[in-house]
Structure formats: structure tokens, C-alpha cells
């Protein structure tokens, strides 16, 4: 009897400890939706539809389509944009007009889009993980890790095409898993849904297929037993792809007389155009080239942090983890690599790992995980390019007597969303990251366009970390009558794209970028007689 009592007591103690751990995990996970919710108000502006002109098209705001839409071979499909953003905004416009109010304010549209992405992420992402992870205890841990990741707080509440891709990848894996789990039936409905998701994912981003490579391999035995399932899948892909090509062709040739003739002679197949563009080294060099190991030494550590160590604690090799690893390997073959390309891999990995069994290691890991996500959440969610939306919203306010200009230049910031100006007539010129002397020449060229005897003014939005402006504002330029007036400023802005450790060193770079953090709107004025002299 004594030999049997000892292990029973240990098992009982272990069971009690697991109950306490599960209870604490439940409480923490229930509090995490609030963390997601607060992120709605704080995130940097790449999500602000810099590549999304739908708000302008729906509400009639001035808007600019980016090169992805204006190229002779467009690489962006409108298929993901209309159901995800266009239809909800049409509903918002209808509700707004039914209340008898005036035009919808751009700020309201912006936060409505943010709320939409938050809702989609909170519902669809968690639902997918609930389906993929069968064990209740492992499911709670997976939901906890995904909800506590800064990637969920920030990027998944953006209107990124990558954020939409994450949801499509997750639900594609869910459909594959449902098909594989059903050994007796053909799963025709799941096959049809999977085919539609495949088309949607490919027309959304060309990076989608690598995530589904393991799924295709896993489905081969099922298709050999149930060929009707394969026929249903292919039929769904073919039908939805043809529909997408028809819609894209009509959208990019709105003035054409015969849509049927265009479909026969010059159909717009945006995934094909995107593939051709991204297989050209000359095109990718415009966006930056990276070594094949960049995703492994930079992207994954940036997205996962200490969770990368949990790959040693994978519960078992499953479809989600294989999907994440296959996509990382295949996307590493593309010379241009960005962390956001691997966003779908984050929930796939976090739903496949477990915590260290050692209590000490688990405590240290949890502390590191919390600090990592708080730090990156604040950095990427609050400060990185965080002033762009605030500045553009301020410029769009109807009564800005402090800045009576008709043209504003943006320098060394993310591209501003023109539709946030509403109906305000304000020419926006994005100078991107051109050299300081070229920026000054463009501003002075604009100042020259005036009537003699008057004073011409333009706006300049630039980060405080741009020290080249110091000499110019100190009258270091040959024209000494130029005046600079700071009309707006925020300190919640970091220009991480302007770091130059090679030239300034680590300390100098941090002093400039962090010590002089902020974004400023300058009013630059000069009497026309001085310009023309």
C-alpha cells in the first residue's frame, strides 16, 4: 500500500496545480479582449488605407490610388476590398444618412474600419483557434498566447492585406482539418468553402499559397478516396476565380464599351500580374533586397520574441505548425522580405506550442513574454509613425486658421491618407525619403508660384529627428527671408525608418531618433519679392 500511496498523492498534487494554472489562464484570457480594444485608438498609420482608396470612393472624399492600382498591369484585386471594407462602409453611409446627419466625418470612417478589423480578428481568429486545438487546456493556452501577442493588438487591427490574409489562412487550415477529420463523408460543403477561400486568399495576396502547401499534401489521400471532393474544390476555385477576373477587369476598364471583348482579349488577372512583378529582381530592388535567412534571423524574432524558444516545446507536429514553417521557408526564397509577410504564421505557431514544464523556466519565460509584448506594443502601436494620422486629421479640420495654406509637403513619413482630409481642398505632396536638399528645392519651387508683392506659404510635415532642418531654419539657406512657424506638434511619433547606425553610431542614432522624437507641421512663408529677386 505505501508504494501506491506516494504516486497517487503526487498525481493529486499535480492535478491541483494544473487546476490553479488553468484558472489563472482563464482569468487572464478573459481580460485580454480589453487589451485588444484599447489598441483601437493607438496604432501607427500604415493601416490607415494608404493603399486603400475605398473610403474616398464610397464617401466621395478626394483620394489617390497607389501604383498597385494605377499600373498598366494592376497587382491589387478589388475582390478583398469590397466585401471587407466597401460593403461595411456602404452600410455606415446608409445608417448615417438615415439619421438625417450630414456627410460622414473621415475620422468616424477611420475608427469604424478599425473597429471592423478588431471585431473580425477577435471573432474569426479565436474561433479558428478553437477549432484547430482540440484539448480544452491546450486551447486555453493557445488563445492566451495569441491574445497576449502584440501582433494581435497591432497588426491584426490594421486594414493590412496581411491581416486579412491571416484570417483566410487560419480558416483555410480549419476547412482542411474538417475535411481530414471526416473519414466517412466527402465533406462537399467544406471543400466548396475551402475552394472559395483559396481564391479569395490568392487574389488578396500572392504570398498566400505557401501557407497551404502542407494542406495540399495532407489532402491527397482524401482526394484519392473521395474524388468528388476534389471535383467540388476545383469547381469552387474555378468559379470564384472567373468571377474575380470579371470584376477586376470591369473595375480597371470602367470606360470600356464591351466587357466581353476585354475578357477575351485583355483580362485583368491581378495575381498573375503580382507574381510577374515579384519575380523581377529589378522591381524588388525598389523595395529592398534581403538575404534568404532574413525571415529566420529578423522577421520571426521580431514577431514572436521569446515565443520562438517554444518551438522546442511543440506538442506535436500538426498541420498549423507545418503551414507556418513551409510558408517561412518558401517566402525566404523571395529577395524582398518584410516581417508582415509572416503575420499568418504567428497564430499558427502560438497555437502549436506549450510552456516549459519547469516552474522556474515558465516564470522567467512569462515575464520575458509580457515585457516583450508591452515594449513592442508601445513601440509599434503608439510611437512608430504614430503622428501621421493625427497630423492628417488635424489638417482636415475645417477651421485651421493657424495654417492658411493650399499645399502641404510630407517628408520622411509614411504616405498620408488623402481621404482623411474629407472634402478640404489641400494639395498633398508626398516627398517620401528624398534627400534634404531636394526637399528644400521642392518647397522653394512651390513658394515661387505666387504674385509679386504677396506672401506665399506652404506646409511641411516632417519628424523632429530630421536635423537637416535645423540649419535651414537657422537661415543657413541663401534666402534669408524664409520664416518658419510651428503650428502643430506631437511627441508620440518615432521615425524608425530614419535610423543610421553606420553614420551616427548607436548612441548618436538613439539620441536623434528617440531623444528628438515627434512630428511637426511647419508653416513656411516668404515674401514673393524676395523669391523673385
N, C-alpha and C positions, 0 to 999 in steps of 0.2 A: 504493500500500500504506500509507504513513504516514497518509493521510487516513482509512483504515478502521481502523487500529490504535487510534487515540485513543478513538473511541466504544466500541470493544469493551472496552478497558481500563476505561472509566468504567462500562460495564454490569457488568463483572465485579466492580468495587469496590462498586457499588450492591448487587449480589446478595449479596456477603459481609456487607455491613452489615445487610441485611434478615434474613439468617440469624442474626446475633447478636441482633438485636431480637426475632425470633421465639423464639429460645432463652431470652432473659431473660423474655419474656412467659409462656412455658410454665412456667418455674420459679416465677414469681410467682403464676400462677394456681393451680398445684398447692398452694401454701402457703396459699391463701385459704380453703379449707374449714375450716382450723383457726381462722381469724378468725371465721367463722360459728359454729363450735362454742363458742368462748368466750363468744359473745353470749348463749348459752342461760341463763347464770347472772346476767346483769347488767341486764336491760332493765326499763324502767319498766312499771307495772302495768296500763295500760289493756287489755292483752291478757288480763288475769287473769280473764276471763269476767265482767266487770262486767255485761255484757249476756248472759252465758252461764250458764244455770242447770242445764245438763246434768249437771255433776259432782254437784250436790246431788240431782238426780232419780235418777241412776244408783246412787250410793253411799248415798243416804238421809241426806245432810247437810242441816241447815237451810239454806234458800236463799230468795232473794227474786227474783221475776220483775219486770223493769223495765217501764216504761209501754208499751214496744213490744209486750209480750206481754199486758198486762192491760187495754189499751184496749178499748172496745166494738167498735172496728174495728182488730184487730191488724195491725201493719205489718211484723212479722217472721214469716217462714215457718220451720217446723221442718225443712223439706226439706234445707237445707245442714247443719244441726246434727247430725242423727243419723248420716249416713254419715261426716262429717268427724271428729266428736267422740264421738257416742254409741256407735257400734259399737266403736271402739278402746278406749273406757273399759269397755265390757262385756267385751271380751277381757282387759283388765287385771284386772278384778274376778274373772273366771273363773280366770285363772292364779294370782292371789293366793290365792284360796280353795282351789285345788288343792294349794298348798304347805302348807296347814294353819295359815296365819297368821291373825291377827285382821283387823279391818276395815282397808281401805287408808287410809293416812295422807293427809290433804289435800295435804301438801307433795309427796308422791310423785305424786299425780294432777296437780298443777300442773306439775311438771317433765316428767312424761310427755306432757302436752299440748304443752309447749314443744318437746320432742324430736320429737314428731309433726310440728309445723309446720316445724321445721328440716329434717326429712327430706323432707317434701313440697316445700319450697322448693328444697332442694339438688338433688333428683332431677328434679322436674317442670319447674321453671323453666329449669334448664340444658339439659334435654332439648329443651324447646320452642325455645330459642335455637339449639341445634344444628340443628334442622330449618329454622328461619327463615333462617339465614345460611349460604349455600352455600359461599362461599370459605373454605378452611381458615384462611388468615391473618386474614381479617376476622372469622371465627368466634372465633378465639383472643382477639382484641381485644375483641369483644363480651362474651365470658364474663369476661374480666378486668375490664372496666368494671362489669359488673353485680355480680360477686362483691366488688369493692372498694368498692361504694357502701354508705354507712351505712344506706340504706333497706333493703338486703338484710339487713344484720346485725340491724337493729332491727325494723322493722315487719313484714317477711316472716317473722319467727319468732314473731310475735304470733298470738293467736287472733282477730285482726281479721277481720271480714267483708270488709274491703278486701283483706286478704292472700289470702283465698280467691278473691276477685274477680280479683286479678292472675293467678293460675294459670288460672282459667277463661277470661279474656280471651286470654292467650297461646295456650292450646290451641285456642280457637275460631279464632284467626288461623291457627294451624298447619293446622287442618282445611280452612279456606278456601283456603289456599295449596296444599294437596294436591289439592283439587278443581280448582283452576285449572291446576295443572301437568299434570294428566292430561287431555290433549286428546282422547283416543280413547274413553275409557270414561265411564260415567255417575257413577262414584265413589259408589255407593249406600251403602256402609258409612261412608265419610267424611261423607256427607250425613246419615245417621242419627245418627252421633256428634255432628255439629255441632248438629242439632236438639235433642238431649238436653242439650248444653252450653248452648245458648241458654236453654232452660227453667231449668236449674239457675242460670245467671247472673242471670236476671231475678228469680227467687224468692229469690236471695241478696241482691241489691241492685238498686234501681231505677235506679242510675247505670250499669248495665251496657250497655244498648242503644246509647248514644252511641259507645262504643268499636267497635261493629260496623257503623256506618253505611257506611263505605267498603267493607267486605266485601260488604254487600248490593249496592252499586253494581257492584262488580267481578264479582259472580256473575250479574248479569242476562244477559249474553251466553251464559254457560254454560247457564243455565236455558232460554234460548230454543232452544238446540240440543239440550239433554237434559232435556225436561220431566219425565221420570221421576225425575230427581234432585231437582227442585223438589217433586214429589209426596212423595218419601221424606222430605225435610226437613220439610215441613209436617205430615206424618203423625207424625213423631217429636216435633215440638213439641206437637201436639195431644194425643197420647197421654200424654206426660210431664207436660204441664200439667194434664190432667184428674186424673192420679194425684196430683199435688201438691195440687190443690184438695181432693180426697177426704181426703188425710192431714191437711192443715191443718184442715179442717172437723171431722174426728173429734178432733183434738188439742184444739181450742178449745171443743169441746162434748162433753167426756168423759162428762158425766152425762145426755146426751140419750138418749131411747129409740130414735128412728128416725133413723139416719144418712141414709137415702134421702130422707126428708121434709126434712131440713135442706139437703141438696144441691139440692133442688128449690126451696126457699123462701128459705133464708138461707145460701148457700155462703160460705165464708171465702176470699176471693181477696186474699191479702196484698199482691201487687204493685200491685193496683188501690188498695187502702187506702193504701199508701205513696205512690203517685202523687198521690192526692187530698190527703193530708196535706202533701206537699211542694210543692203548688201553691197552698197557702193562705199568704198573707203574714202573717197573724196567728199561724199556727203557727210559721213560720220565724223570726219576730221573737223567739220564746222562746229560740232557739238562737244568734241573732246574724245581722245582715244585713250584706252586703258589697257593694261596687260591682262592676260587671261585669268590671273589669280586675284584680280581686284575684288570681285564679289566675295571671295573667301577671306581675304585679309582686311577688307574695309567695309563692304556693304553689310554682310551678316553680323560682324561685331557691332556695327553702329545700330542695327535694328534690334538685335537680340541681347547684346551686352552679356551679363553673366548667365543668361539662359543658354548661351552657346555651350557652356560647360555641361549642361544637362543632356547633351547628345550622348554622353557616356552612360546616361541612365534611361535610355529609351526602353519603354515597357516591352515592346516587341515591334518587329518590322511590319508596318501596316501600309495601306495604300496612301494615307495622308503624308507620312514621312517620306515615302518613295517619290511622291509627286513633288514635294518640296526639294528634295535632293536632285532629282532629274532636271528640274527646271533650273536650279542653280548651276549645274554643270553645263547644260546646253546654252543658257544665256551667257555663260562666261566665254563662249566662243565668239560672241559678238564684240567687236572692239570698243564700242561705246557702252559703258555700264554706269548705271545710277542705282543707289540703294532702293529707290521707289519701284524699280523693276521687280524687286523680290518681295514686295508687300504681301502677295498671297501666300508666300512661304511662311510668314510669321505665325498665323493661327494654325497652319498645318503642322508646324514643328512644336508649338507650345501645347497642342492637344495630343502629342505623342510621347511626351517625356514625363518623368516623375522626379520627385525631390530626393536628395540623398537620404539614406536610411539613418546615418549618424545624426544624432540630435545636434551636436556641435556644428557639424558641417551645414546642416539645414538652417540653423540660426544665422550663421555667417552669410550663407547664400541669400536668405531672405532679406537681411539688412542691406547687402550689396544690391539686390534687385530693386528694393524700394528707393535707395539713393540714386541708382542709375536712372530709373524712370522719372523720378522727380526732377533730376538735373536735366535730362534730355527733354522732358515735357515742358519745362520752363524755357529752356534754350530754344527749342524748335517750335514750341507752341505760343510763346509770348514775344520773344525778342528777335528771332531771325526774320528779318524783313517785316517786322511787326508793325511798322509805321505806315506802310504803303496804303492799306485800306483806310486807316484813319485820315491820312493826308488827302486821299482822293475824295472821301466822304466830306471832309471839311471844304474842299474846293467846290464840291457840288451843291453846297448850301446856297440858297437863292440870294441872300443879302450879306455878301462878304465885302464890306467897304474897305477892309484893310488891304485887299488885293484886287485892285481895279485893273485887270489885265485881260487880254483876249487870247494869250498864248502862254502855255506853261511847258517848260522843258523838264524831263525826268532824267537823272543821271545816276548811274551806279545803283539802281534799284531793280527789283522785279518789275516787269511790264505792268503798268497800271491798267485797271479795267475801266475803259472809257464809259461803259454803260452806267457806272456808279455816279456819273455826273448828272444823270437824269436828262432833262431837256436843256441844260445850261450850255450856251454856246461858248465853248472854251477849247481852243486848238491844243491838242496834247501831242507832244513830240517826244518819243522815247529815244534817248541817246544811248541807251544801254551802257556799256562799259568802255566807251571810246576814250582816247587819251585826253588829258585835261586841256591841252592847247587847242585840240579840235573842238572840244565842248565850248571853250571860250569863243572860238571863231563863229560857231553856230549861233551863240547867244548874241554876239555883236552884230552878226548879219541880220538878225531879227530886229535889233534896235535901230538899224539903219533905215528900215522901212517905215518912214514917218514923214510928216510935213514939217518943213523948217519953221522954227520958232515955237515948236511944241516940245513936250517931254514924252518920250516913249518909255513904256515899262513892260517887262515880261516877268514871268515867274520861273523860278528854278527850284526844283525839289532835289535835294542831294543829302547824303549822310554826313554827319559831323566828322566822321573819320577821314573824309577826303581833305587831307591837309593842303592839297594844291590850291584850294580856295582861299587859304589864309593870305598868301601873297597877293592874290588878285584883289581881295577885299581890303588889303593894306595899300592899295593903289600902286601895286607893282607893275601894272599894265601901263602901256603908253598913254591911254586915255585916262586922265585923272579925274574927270568929272562924273565917272560912274559912281552911283550911290547904291548901297546895299541896305535893305531893311528886312529884318527878320520878322515875318508876320505870323508864323506858326511853328511850333516845335513839339516834339515828343521824345522822351528819353527811352521809350520802350521800343527800341529798334537797334538791331545789330546787323552789320553788313559782313557776314561771314565769307562772302564771295570775294572780299577785298583783302584777305589776309595774304601777306607776302613775307614768309619767314626767311626766305633767302636774302632778301634785300634789307629788311628791318631787324631781323633776328627775332627770337621768341619774345623777349621782354619788350622790344620796341613795337612789335606787332600787337601784342596784348594791350599795351598802353594806348595805342592808337585806336584799335577796333573796339576794345572793351571800355577803356578809360574815357574815350570820346564817343561813346555810343549815343545814338539819337538820329532823328531825321528832321530836317529843317526845310521850310518853304521860304525862299528869299524873294523879295520884290526888287528887281534890278532895274534901275532907271537911269536915263541920261538925256540931257537936252540935245535936241536934234542938231542944233547949230554946231555943237562940239563934235558930233559924229561926222558931219559933212565937211568939217574944216580940214 
